[in-house]
Amino acid sequence: MASLRSPSSPSDGYKRFSDDFANTSINNYGSNVTNTRTGTDGAGDAGTMDMGSRSSLHTGLQMSEDEHWEMNYHEAAIYLEEGLNNEKFDSHPSSPEELPAYLRVHNPWYHGLDLLASLVLILLAFTEDPAVPAFELPVWAHGTIELLALTVIGVELHLKLKWIGWSTILKHKRTMIKGLTLLIMVLEAVVVLCRQSSHFRVTRALRPIFLVDTRHCGGVRRFIRQILQSLPPILDMLGLLMFFVATYSLLGFYLFSEHIDNGHFKTISDSFVSMFVLLTTANFPDVMMPSYAKSKWYALFFILYIITVLYVLMNLMLAVVYETFTRIEREKCRALLLHRRVAARRAFRLLVSRRAPRAVRLRHFAGLIRHYAPHYSGLDVYLMFKQLNQSGSGGLSRSEFANVYEVFALRWAPQSGRAPWYAASALEPAGRAAAAAVRWPYFEYLVYALIIGNGVSMVLRVCEAAGDLQDSARLLCASWDTWLFLTLFLLEAALRMMASGLSAYLESGWNVFDLSVTLLALMGAVLLSIAPKLFIVVMFRPLRLMRLYKLKKRYRDVFGTLVLLSPLMSSAGCVMLVMYYFFAIVGMELFAGYDLKNCCVNTTVEDFYKYSENSSTALGYYYLNNFENILTSGVSLFELTVVNNWFILMNAYATVAGQFSRLYFMVFYLFTMVVLTIVVASVLEAFRFRIQYKRSTTKRDEEKLLHEEVHTSWEEAQRLGVSGDLADELRPFLPPGVDVTFIGSRPRTKEVLQRRMYQTDIQKWLAEEDESEDLQPSTTATSSEDPLAPPLIQQPDAEPNHQIRTGYQL
């Protein structure tokens, strides 16, 4: 935690934020309207203050009790944000001077500016030498842009260091690495501008560090963290794998080096490279055939090698990584849960009062929400409070407040809103008819019959002879049967919308898919009628056939897994792009100056690089796989990722740039193998998780998990102390003398599903956490212990003297 510092005067950078809440209307539902006393000293008189704990953000500042409460709300909201974003608490602002910098850096607009500056740095690779011809810029232009982007990132880093302090930077490895990289890049950009020419700048490959560090790339950081945490078992297996590769390389050298017509084993290094490539099967059976021609028994050497390293060790590595990944997923869930629990406890201490030291009242809860999530309405605030207050005591105990993150995802609607959308409207007859049609037992069968008919029609159109490609495409995607089926599919979508309403219709992923592909097919038919050569649109009509996969449970499980994996897959894709960018920059710096045309005379890959201006051989196009700019480098790296014939490119650069250039290609293969292995492990874990969840959860259990009910009335709201603006907001929804039920719905995310799958583990984790703090397990206050009763004047529990277990942080 940064050290506390006393401000030189109250007219510092904090004054702007002080004025913001000082000018807030006293009738706001989150304000303390009972006392407006100002203390006798700079921080207020502790003897007359109603709050149980005071924020450190107003240390040394003279302000009224209302303003003190506002700062408590503000700091409590910051704690909850740190818990939500899994940020370490040692970067928490601890004095008035640190708050302005903290708020500026955590502003959404600044997050966007930081992301933009990072993306600009990444895209500069298109304009710098060696540049993509269409985007090339003069040195002064891209050098100036680079300095401006680095300046924006530097300002953000300066503001961050302003509140975390220089003394704690060593604890923030990510911040330290970012600062060192920024310093190096600024110096290099200045040198480039002074020299007006680029030099060997392999450090450009480090630019993705700034992108990964932005707030919007939190998922990418989590995936990188999982890669780093999975590295120990991967390195162990790689060590074992390389041992067998080296052993077989040595044996291969002694067995085959004397075979004159076998150039794969002439030296120990040639033997190792050949066996390393054979690990990917890219040169099999080419590397075996010369020895196989000598003796059929030599085939045993290569067969045993492939069985050992490819089918045993590589699959064993996947199993080890899968086990590690599964354990990390569980540990991540545990760490995030406990980190948020600590954040909730810290916020709880700032929200209790001296009159109710063990409970948070509605007024203070509303003040917290006004700073944490100002977009929530007064009704949302009241219903969240009611949902948390399971004891019905009128105040949130510490154990109840610890569940605060669970209610933030709920979206509330009155139970009456669950009635058909067309109720009591002019469209009610049409809506009832549409609902009856959709509920018809054979409606789904009719839809599937139409889809099958659409598929049969397409098969007949493909088989039908056509004069040219344009006529064939028009028959397939713009003929009369196309319009007929599209009209029927649109009619189906209209019936479903009329029966359930637009919002309910769009809540189903399959409905969104059906409507999207139907509209795409309609657009394709129109475009193909206007522009007959636009053949790409022929892919839209067959997409509707994918709805047939919903009929089989296995396919439903696959698609459900894809939905759960979509955030992880997007993060994995970003990590792959970052890795490609890194190796593309390094490849350009190392190999951009080499021309591969006719480069490999008298080598085993000569035929792949033969080139002449008039014609080229069928294999002679490999010279296009080069590193002349960022785009061609990306294509070359993708070909290396596929590993088909990747050794041809490696051998070419080994010929023109030296044998040590092989290290670049081998290291890239190992990196991609590690990342892709973890991606496969994540897919397996997500599929296993979904299957186990489906087996252990019924539809009714899932309905209870995703929906919450709150029963309340205007009289109950008044008993809880609703007044002022909050009362005005609630009055239209809570008629006097009427009990109203509200339904809260939360999204079906993996985090929500984990709460049920790990239910037993969660109880165990929480009990262990309570024991580690030498505390009794938290219990909910009963009606005989009214947390709002005036006689309770005990101070809130002191912060236990132990090291806070913070969440994972990369």
HELIX and SHEET records of a PDB file:
HELIX    1   1 LYS A   15  ALA A   22  1                                   8    
HELIX    2   2 SER A   56  HIS A   58  5                                   3    
HELIX    3   3 GLU A   65  LEU A   84  1                                  20    
HELIX    4   4 PHE A   89  SER A   91  5                                   3    
HELIX    5   5 LEU A   99  VAL A  105  1                                   7    
HELIX    6   6 PRO A  108  LEU A  123  1                                  16    
HELIX    7   7 LEU A  124  PHE A  126  5                                   3    
HELIX    8   8 PRO A  133  PHE A  135  5                                   3    
HELIX    9   9 VAL A  139  ILE A  164  1                                  26    
HELIX   10  10 TRP A  166  LYS A  171  5                                   6    
HELIX   11  11 LYS A  173  ARG A  195  1                                  23    
HELIX   12  12 VAL A  202  LEU A  206  5                                   5    
HELIX   13  13 PRO A  208  VAL A  212  1                                   5    
HELIX   14  14 ARG A  215  CYS A  217  5                                   3    
HELIX   15  15 GLY A  218  PHE A  256  1                                  39    
HELIX   16  16 GLY A  263  PHE A  265  5                                   3    
HELIX   17  17 ILE A  268  LEU A  279  1                                  12    
HELIX   18  18 MET A  289  LYS A  294  1                                   6    
HELIX   19  19 LYS A  296  TYR A  298  5                                   3    
HELIX   20  20 ALA A  299  ILE A  306  1                                   8    
HELIX   21  21 ILE A  307  LEU A  313  3                                   7    
HELIX   22  22 MET A  314  LEU A  351  1                                  38    
HELIX   23  23 LEU A  362  TYR A  372  1                                  11    
HELIX   24  24 GLY A  378  LEU A  388  1                                  11    
HELIX   25  25 ARG A  398  PHE A  401  1                                   4    
HELIX   26  26 VAL A  404  PHE A  408  1                                   5    
HELIX   27  27 GLN A  415  ARG A  418  5                                   4    
HELIX   28  28 GLU A  428  ARG A  439  1                                  12    
HELIX   29  29 PHE A  443  CYS A  463  1                                  21    
HELIX   30  30 LEU A  469  CYS A  477  1                                   9    
HELIX   31  31 TRP A  480  SER A  500  1                                  21    
HELIX   32  32 LEU A  502  LEU A  506  1                                   5    
HELIX   33  33 GLY A  509  ILE A  530  1                                  22    
HELIX   34  34 PHE A  535  MET A  539  5                                   5    
HELIX   35  35 ARG A  541  LEU A  551  5                                  11    
HELIX   36  36 LYS A  553  PHE A  591  1                                  39    
HELIX   37  37 GLU A  606  TYR A  609  5                                   4    
HELIX   38  38 TYR A  622  LEU A  624  5                                   3    
HELIX   39  39 ILE A  630  VAL A  642  1                                  13    
HELIX   40  40 TRP A  646  ALA A  657  1                                  12    
HELIX   41  41 GLN A  659  SER A  661  5                                   3    
HELIX   42  42 ARG A  662  SER A  696  1                                  35    
HELIX   43  43 LYS A  699  LEU A  706  1                                   8    
HELIX   44  44 TRP A  714  ARG A  719  1                                   6    
HELIX   45  45 GLY A  724  LEU A  730  1                                   7    
HELIX   46  46 LYS A  750  MET A  757  1                                   8    
HELIX   47  47 GLN A  759  SER A  772  1                                  14    
SHEET    1   A 3 ARG A 411  PRO A 414  0                                        
SHEET    2   A 3 VAL A 740  SER A 745 -1                                        
SHEET    3   A 3 HIS A 707  THR A 712 -1                                        
END                                                                             
